[in-house]
Amino acid sequence: MIEQDERVTAVVFRKWGKKDGGGIIALFPEIPSGTYGYQVPSYEHVGHHGAADYKDVMARTVPATEEEYRYLKRELEAIGYNLGVCTLQTAKMRARCYRRTK
């Protein structure tokens, strides 16, 4: 059994449009992934973890409902995440990502 992380990890769940497959993507807005702070880690059923351009994904997706993201949330919790669901990256989260990349 995988141990649950004690820290709460902020996550934003978004839904791709039909032309992009209609799947759900999880973005982790407080964790930098890349050199300049505009990429964050992401997770999808297919492909699992990867880096994502936060602004681009937000522009190309719509908010996922609780029902739409529940399976992906369970999958993430099953691998040890302790999730705090939010709707977007705040200025404070963005600043933390940028500082961590310098």
MOFENWO-V115693 format. One record per residue. N is the residue number from 1. PHI is phi in whole degrees, -180 to 180 (999 if undefined). OMEGA is omega in whole degrees, -180 to 180 (999 if undefined). Layout:
# MOFENWO-V115693
N/PHI/OMEGA + N/PHI/OMEGA
This chain:
# MOFENWO-V115693
1/999/-180 + 2/-85/180 + 3/-77/180 + 4/-74/177 + 5/-66/178 + 6/-78/179 + 7/-73/175 + 8/-86/179 + 9/-104/178 + 10/-68/179 + 11/-141/175 + 12/-117/178 + 13/-100/-180 + 14/-129/-179 + 15/-118/176 + 16/-72/174 + 17/-71/-178 + 18/-58/-179 + 19/-67/177 + 20/-101/176 + 21/102/176 + 22/71/-178 + 23/-79/-180 + 24/-105/176 + 25/-123/175 + 26/-105/176 + 27/-113/-180 + 28/-109/-167 + 29/-72/180 + 30/-101/-175 + 31/-114/179 + 32/-74/176 + 33/-147/-176 + 34/133/-173 + 35/-81/-169 + 36/-107/175 + 37/87/179 + 38/-96/176 + 39/-100/177 + 40/-131/174 + 41/-66/177 + 42/-135/180 + 43/-150/175 + 44/-137/177 + 45/-54/180 + 46/-94/179 + 47/97/178 + 48/56/-174 + 49/-76/175 + 50/-171/176 + 51/-90/180 + 52/-139/173 + 53/-77/-173 + 54/-54/-177 + 55/-63/180 + 56/-64/179 + 57/-63/179 + 58/-62/-179 + 59/-72/-175 + 60/-99/-177 + 61/-128/174 + 62/-124/178 + 63/-59/176 + 64/-88/176 + 65/-79/178 + 66/-55/180 + 67/-64/-179 + 68/-69/-177 + 69/-97/-174 + 70/-59/-179 + 71/-70/178 + 72/-68/177 + 73/-62/178 + 74/-62/179 + 75/-61/179 + 76/-66/178 + 77/-66/180 + 78/-67/177 + 79/-98/170 + 80/113/180 + 81/-73/170 + 82/-111/-167 + 83/-96/170 + 84/-120/-175 + 85/-76/175 + 86/-133/-175 + 87/-98/179 + 88/-161/178 + 89/-82/179 + 90/-80/178 + 91/-61/179 + 92/-64/178 + 93/-64/-179 + 94/-62/179 + 95/-64/178 + 96/-63/179 + 97/-63/-178 + 98/-66/180 + 99/-61/-177 + 100/-71/-178 + 101/-91/-178 + 102/-80/999
